[in-house]
Amino acid sequence: MPTPPLFAAGYSSLPARPLGSDEVAALVARASAANRRTGVTGQLLMIEGDGHVVRYAQWVEGPQDVVLDLLTRISNDARHYDVRLSFVGPVAERRFPAWSMRERRVPREALDRARLWTPEASNLPVRDAAFDVVD
């Protein structure tokens, strides 16, 4: 049986409310377990500024049907809003093959300096390159 094509999606969104560290840990643990079962890998960036998360950015990769289903669930999740896709499509290889879900906290200044996100352009998605810059 042929291997399903590898698919990826990148998006950014705004938090609907601040999440406590316990909530974030539980969210990442559930996502990581589900992703291991379904063959998804990726990274969640929590972009921080002024003492709290000001934007999320996530990259997920795996089988096409699983990634598209995950995007639907993400788009309907009440914990965030203004979901903006920066990439959806087939990819040749995984960016994060070892991570069922990696969580990274990133000061917004780091992405500002790399010209990947600025407060003045906060309505735009974080560019895909942000996932590489923070590694």
N, C-alpha and C positions, 0 to 999 in steps of 0.2 A: 504494500500500500504506500503511495507517495506521501511524503511529508507535506502538511499544509503549508502554504506560503507564510513567510514571516511578515508581520504587519506591525506598525508602530503608530503611536499618537502622542503628540505633545500639546499641552494646553496650559493656560494660566487662569486663575480665578481670584476673586476677592472673598475674604472670610466674612460669613454672615454675623459671626460673633467670635470673640476670643475663645480659643480652646485651651483648657488647662493641660498641664504636662501629662497627667494621668489619662485624659481623653485622647491625646495624641498618641501615647504609648499603646493604648487599647486599639485605636484605629489602625496603626501601623502593624500591630500583631495580627489583627483579623485579616487585613489586606495581604500580609505576607503569607499567611497560611492558605488563603484562598488562591493566591497567585501560584504557590507551589503546586497546588492540585491541578491548576488549569494551564500551566506552562507559561505564565506571564512573569516577566522581569521588568525592573524599572527603578526610577528614583523620584522621590518627592522632595522638592525644595520648598522650604518655608522661609520666605523672604521677610526679614525682620527690620523694623524701623520704629523709632520712638517707643521702644520697650515692648512691642507686640508684633505679631505676624501681620504684615500689610498686604501680602499676596502669596498665593500658592502657585507653584509651577510643577507639573508632573510629566514624566515621560514613561510610557508603558509600551511593552513590546511582547509579541507572542502570536498565537494563531489568529488569523483575521477575524473569525466569528467571535472569538473570546474578547479581543480588543474592542471590536465594535459594540458588543454587549456591555462591556465595562464603560465605554464612553457614554452610552445611554444612561447607565446607572449614575455615573459621575455627574452628568448634566442635570439629573433630577435630585441630587443630594442637597438637602436644605442647609447643610453646614457651610455652603459657599454659594456664590452667585457670579454672574457676569463671566461665565466660562467662555474663554476665547481660545480657539484652536490655532496652534501655530504650525502643526504638521499632522497629517493623517495619510497613511499610505504604506505601500510595501517597502521593505528595507532588505538589504543583502545580508546583514548580520546584526546581532544584538550589540547595543551600546553597554548594557549592564548584565552580562550573562551570569554573573555570580550573585546577583541581588534579586531576591523575590520581591522585595520592596525596601529600598534604602531611603532613609529619611535624613535630610541634611538641613540644618539651619544656616542661613546665609544672610549676613548683613546687607541691606540694600545697597550700601556704599560700594561693596565689592562688585555688584552688577553695574552700578552707575559708572565706576571706573573703567569697566570693560565695555561700556557703551551698549550694554545688552538690555538695560531697563533704566528709565529715569522717572522721577516723580512727575516731571512735566509731561511725560508720555505714558502715564499710568493706565490709560485706557487701552494700550496696546499689549499684546501678549509678550511674555518674556521670550526672547529668541531662543531657538533650539541650542545654540552654541553655549548658552548658560549652563547646560547640563555637563558640558565638557570643561568649562572654565573652573568650576568649583571642585573638580577632582584633583 
